[in-house]
Amino acid sequence: MFERWTDPRKRENLRILLWIGLITVLLLLLSVAGSIRNEERYEEPGQDFTEVEKAEPEALAEPLSETLSDEIILSPGDKEFLTQLTGLFDQGDLEGAARLLNGYDIPWKEFPCMYDGAAMRGKISSGKGLVFVKASTVFYGNFDYGKPEGDCTALQVLELEEGKRYDYSYGTWANGKMNGNGECGYNYYDGVTEDITKLNAKRGAFKDDLMQGEITYTSTNAEGEAAVWQFKVESGVIVKDERWLQDTDSSGAVIYKLMAKDDNVHAYALGENAMGEDRWKNLILFPYV
């Protein structure tokens, strides 16, 4: 028996069998260990993902709602001012609206913003309301897709050396411009100390902010004396007819005169260059067209 195991070939075969068995056991152990690690690896991410999924909406909910809100916070004084201003526009009291607008220190500084009767927001929505395009300029009326549409009034207050004045435009608007019948002009309502035209009014039809056709022009001085002219314009430019008289001024320059309606005292005079200007147009353009 001893001689049999001492045979070199048999010992070599036995050594090979032992190595094969050892390698097999090691591979089996590695396979079992890998399965255990894989199970642990796939369990952990599932638990972590569930925790994140619950936590993220709670953490983002409040900042997201704040970002989407464009409402401007109003004080009780702001709300009273806006209510009064709306009421004056509804009454057609432009001078009262101008005095109120000029006398109130508006706290909001970013424009445009719109007050719809319930809240002030930093954008122009569809509907009726007050739209501030700057602190001294406000539009009131109907809006569609961020522009005046239908009946609308524009008001701008100014403080000039000759006095306090407001410019205005009202009538029918389409696509953010005056299109249809309306009126524009200005009025010095306070502090006038000079002999100037206190009230200037141009009434007629508009197309894309320029007056068209027969228009009526009224000029009122500081004493309240009014003169009225009627003439034709095309795209804001005067169309001369036989009623316009050519003359010269003291310097010899050519001027054109038109006598007031039913009045042989007051004449409206313009220089030759001014006759060709598009002077007859909406004074307050909507800036977001």
C-alpha positions as CSV (number, residue, x, y, z in Angstrom):
1,M,0.0,0.0,0.0
2,F,2.7,2.5,0.8
3,E,4.5,1.8,-2.4
4,R,1.2,2.4,-4.3
5,W,0.9,6.1,-2.9
6,T,4.6,6.8,-3.5
7,D,4.1,6.3,-7.2
8,P,5.0,9.8,-8.7
9,R,2.2,9.6,-11.3
10,K,-0.4,8.9,-8.6
11,R,0.8,11.7,-6.4
12,E,0.5,14.1,-9.3
13,N,-3.0,13.0,-10.1
14,L,-4.0,13.4,-6.4
15,R,-2.5,16.9,-6.3
16,I,-4.5,17.9,-9.4
17,L,-7.7,16.6,-7.8
18,L,-7.1,18.5,-4.6
19,W,-6.6,21.8,-6.6
20,I,-9.7,21.2,-8.6
21,G,-11.7,20.7,-5.4
22,L,-10.2,23.7,-3.7
23,I,-11.0,26.0,-6.7
24,T,-14.5,24.7,-6.9
25,V,-15.1,25.5,-3.2
26,L,-13.7,29.0,-3.6
27,L,-15.9,29.8,-6.6
28,L,-18.9,28.6,-4.7
29,L,-18.1,30.8,-1.8
30,L,-17.5,33.9,-4.0
31,S,-20.8,33.3,-5.8
32,V,-22.7,33.2,-2.4
33,A,-20.9,36.4,-1.2
34,G,-21.7,38.3,-4.4
35,S,-25.4,37.4,-4.2
36,I,-25.6,38.7,-0.6
37,R,-23.9,42.0,-1.6
38,N,-26.2,42.5,-4.6
39,E,-29.3,42.0,-2.4
40,E,-28.0,44.6,0.1
41,R,-27.1,47.0,-2.7
42,Y,-30.5,46.9,-4.4
43,E,-32.4,47.2,-1.1
44,E,-30.7,50.4,0.1
45,P,-31.4,52.7,-3.0
46,G,-35.0,51.7,-2.8
47,Q,-35.3,52.9,0.8
48,D,-33.3,56.1,0.0
49,F,-35.5,56.9,-3.0
50,T,-38.7,56.6,-1.0
51,E,-37.4,59.1,1.5
52,V,-36.3,61.7,-1.1
53,E,-39.6,61.3,-3.0
54,K,-41.5,62.3,0.1
55,A,-39.2,65.1,1.2
56,E,-38.7,67.0,-2.1
57,P,-42.3,68.2,-2.8
58,E,-42.5,69.4,0.8
59,A,-39.3,71.4,0.5
60,L,-40.2,72.9,-2.9
61,A,-43.9,73.7,-2.4
62,E,-43.6,77.0,-0.6
63,P,-40.8,78.6,-2.8
64,L,-42.6,77.5,-6.0
65,S,-45.9,79.2,-4.9
66,E,-44.0,82.4,-4.1
67,T,-42.3,82.4,-7.5
68,L,-45.5,82.0,-9.4
69,S,-47.2,84.9,-7.5
70,D,-47.0,88.3,-9.2
71,E,-49.3,90.1,-6.9
72,I,-48.2,93.5,-5.5
73,I,-48.9,94.0,-1.9
74,L,-51.1,97.1,-1.4
75,S,-51.5,99.2,1.8
76,P,-55.0,100.4,2.9
77,G,-54.0,103.9,1.5
78,D,-53.0,102.3,-1.9
79,K,-56.4,100.5,-2.1
80,E,-58.3,103.7,-1.3
81,F,-56.3,105.7,-3.9
82,L,-56.9,103.0,-6.6
83,T,-60.6,102.9,-5.8
84,Q,-61.0,106.7,-6.0
85,L,-59.0,106.8,-9.3
86,T,-61.2,104.2,-10.8
87,G,-64.3,106.1,-9.7
88,L,-63.1,109.3,-11.3
89,F,-62.3,107.6,-14.6
90,D,-65.8,106.0,-14.6
91,Q,-67.3,109.5,-14.0
92,G,-65.2,111.0,-16.8
93,D,-63.6,113.4,-14.4
94,L,-60.1,113.6,-16.0
95,E,-59.1,116.7,-14.1
96,G,-60.0,115.1,-10.8
97,A,-58.1,111.9,-11.8
98,A,-55.1,114.0,-12.8
99,R,-55.1,115.9,-9.4
100,L,-55.3,112.6,-7.5
101,L,-52.6,110.9,-9.6
102,N,-50.2,113.9,-9.3
103,G,-50.8,114.1,-5.6
104,Y,-50.2,110.5,-4.6
105,D,-46.7,109.1,-4.1
106,I,-47.0,105.7,-5.9
107,P,-44.9,103.1,-4.0
108,W,-44.7,100.5,-6.8
109,K,-41.7,101.1,-9.0
110,E,-41.8,98.4,-11.7
111,F,-44.0,98.8,-14.7
112,P,-46.3,97.8,-16.2
113,C,-48.7,96.7,-13.5
114,M,-52.5,96.3,-13.5
115,Y,-55.2,96.8,-10.9
116,D,-58.4,94.9,-11.7
117,G,-60.5,96.1,-8.8
118,A,-59.4,93.3,-6.5
119,A,-55.6,93.1,-6.7
120,M,-52.6,94.7,-8.3
121,R,-50.3,92.5,-10.4
122,G,-47.1,93.0,-12.2
123,K,-48.5,92.0,-15.6
124,I,-51.4,93.1,-17.9
125,S,-54.2,90.5,-18.0
126,S,-57.3,90.5,-20.1
127,G,-60.3,92.4,-18.7
128,K,-61.0,95.9,-17.3
129,G,-58.8,97.8,-15.0
130,L,-56.1,100.4,-14.4
131,V,-52.8,99.9,-16.1
132,F,-49.8,101.9,-14.9
133,V,-47.0,102.2,-17.6
134,K,-45.1,104.6,-15.3
135,A,-45.8,106.6,-12.2
136,S,-47.3,109.6,-14.1
137,T,-49.1,107.7,-16.8
138,V,-52.1,105.4,-16.5
139,F,-54.5,103.7,-18.9
140,Y,-58.1,102.7,-17.8
141,G,-60.4,100.5,-19.8
142,N,-60.6,97.2,-21.5
143,F,-57.5,95.1,-22.2
144,D,-57.0,92.0,-24.3
145,Y,-53.7,90.1,-24.7
146,G,-51.9,92.9,-22.8
147,K,-53.1,95.8,-24.9
148,P,-56.0,98.3,-24.9
149,E,-59.0,96.9,-26.7
150,G,-62.3,98.7,-27.0
151,D,-63.1,101.7,-24.8
152,C,-60.0,103.0,-23.1
153,T,-58.7,106.3,-21.6
154,A,-55.1,107.3,-21.2
155,L,-53.9,110.0,-18.8
156,Q,-50.5,111.5,-18.1
157,V,-49.7,114.2,-15.6
158,L,-47.0,116.8,-16.1
159,E,-45.5,119.6,-14.0
160,L,-44.2,122.3,-16.3
161,E,-42.9,125.9,-15.7
162,E,-46.2,127.4,-17.0
163,G,-48.3,125.2,-14.7
164,K,-49.6,121.7,-14.0
165,R,-51.1,119.9,-17.0
166,Y,-52.5,116.6,-18.0
167,D,-52.5,115.0,-21.5
168,Y,-55.3,112.7,-22.4
169,S,-56.6,110.3,-25.1
170,Y,-59.9,108.4,-25.0
171,G,-62.0,106.6,-27.4
172,T,-61.9,103.2,-29.2
173,W,-58.7,101.2,-29.3
174,A,-57.7,98.1,-31.2
175,N,-54.5,96.1,-30.9
176,G,-53.1,98.7,-28.5
177,K,-53.7,101.8,-30.7
178,M,-56.5,104.3,-31.2
179,N,-58.7,103.0,-34.0
180,G,-62.1,104.6,-34.3
181,N,-63.7,107.7,-32.9
182,G,-62.0,109.5,-30.1
183,E,-60.4,112.6,-28.7
184,C,-57.0,113.7,-27.5
185,G,-55.5,116.8,-26.1
186,Y,-54.2,118.5,-23.0
187,N,-55.4,120.8,-20.2
188,Y,-53.5,123.1,-17.8
189,Y,-55.5,122.6,-14.7
190,D,-53.5,124.5,-12.1
191,G,-50.8,127.1,-11.6
192,V,-51.2,128.8,-15.0
193,T,-49.7,132.3,-14.8
194,E,-49.2,133.0,-18.5
195,D,-51.5,133.8,-21.4
196,I,-51.4,130.4,-23.0
197,T,-53.7,127.9,-24.6
198,K,-55.2,126.3,-21.5
199,L,-57.2,123.6,-23.2
200,N,-56.4,121.9,-26.5
201,A,-58.8,119.3,-27.9
202,K,-58.7,117.3,-31.2
203,R,-61.7,115.1,-31.9
204,G,-62.4,112.8,-34.8
205,A,-61.5,109.4,-36.2
206,F,-58.2,107.6,-35.6
207,K,-56.4,104.9,-37.5
208,D,-53.3,103.4,-35.7
209,D,-53.0,106.5,-33.5
210,L,-53.1,108.9,-36.5
211,M,-56.2,111.1,-37.2
212,Q,-58.1,110.6,-40.4
213,G,-60.8,112.6,-42.2
214,E,-62.8,115.5,-40.8
215,I,-61.6,116.6,-37.4
216,T,-62.7,119.3,-34.9
217,Y,-60.0,121.3,-33.2
218,T,-60.8,123.4,-30.1
219,S,-58.5,125.9,-28.4
220,T,-59.4,127.6,-25.1
221,N,-57.3,130.4,-23.6
222,A,-56.8,131.2,-19.9
223,E,-59.8,133.5,-19.8
224,G,-62.1,130.6,-21.0
225,E,-62.5,131.9,-24.6
226,A,-62.8,129.0,-27.0
227,A,-62.3,128.9,-30.8
228,V,-63.2,126.0,-33.0
229,W,-61.8,124.9,-36.4
230,Q,-62.8,122.0,-38.7
231,F,-60.6,120.7,-41.4
232,K,-59.4,117.5,-43.0
233,V,-56.3,115.4,-42.3
234,E,-54.8,112.3,-43.8
235,S,-52.5,110.1,-41.7
236,G,-52.2,112.9,-39.3
237,V,-51.3,115.5,-41.9
238,I,-53.5,118.5,-42.8
239,V,-55.1,118.4,-46.3
240,K,-55.2,122.0,-47.5
241,D,-58.3,123.3,-49.3
242,E,-59.5,126.7,-50.5
243,R,-60.3,127.8,-46.9
244,W,-56.6,127.8,-46.0
245,L,-55.1,131.3,-46.8
246,Q,-51.4,131.6,-47.7
247,D,-49.7,134.6,-46.0
248,T,-46.3,135.6,-44.7
249,D,-45.2,136.3,-41.1
250,S,-43.1,139.3,-39.9
251,S,-39.9,137.6,-41.1
252,G,-41.3,136.9,-44.6
253,A,-41.7,133.2,-44.1
254,V,-44.7,131.5,-45.7
255,I,-47.6,130.6,-43.3
256,Y,-51.1,129.3,-43.8
257,K,-54.1,130.5,-41.9
258,L,-57.6,129.1,-41.3
259,M,-60.3,131.2,-39.7
260,A,-62.2,129.7,-36.9
261,K,-65.7,128.3,-37.5
262,D,-68.4,131.0,-37.2
263,D,-65.6,133.4,-36.0
264,N,-63.8,136.0,-38.1
265,V,-61.5,137.0,-35.3
266,H,-59.5,133.9,-34.4
267,A,-57.2,132.4,-37.0
268,Y,-55.2,129.2,-36.8
269,A,-51.8,129.7,-38.4
270,L,-49.0,127.2,-39.3
271,G,-45.7,127.5,-41.0
272,E,-45.1,125.7,-44.3
273,N,-43.1,122.9,-42.7
274,A,-45.6,122.4,-39.9
275,M,-48.4,121.9,-42.5
276,G,-46.6,118.8,-43.7
277,E,-46.1,117.3,-40.2
278,D,-48.2,114.5,-38.7
279,R,-49.3,116.7,-35.8
280,W,-52.8,115.3,-35.5
281,K,-52.4,112.1,-33.6
282,N,-52.8,110.3,-30.2
283,L,-50.7,112.1,-27.7
284,I,-50.2,109.1,-25.3
285,L,-49.0,106.0,-27.1
286,F,-49.3,102.6,-25.4
287,P,-45.7,101.5,-25.0
288,Y,-46.1,97.7,-25.2
289,V,-47.4,97.3,-28.7
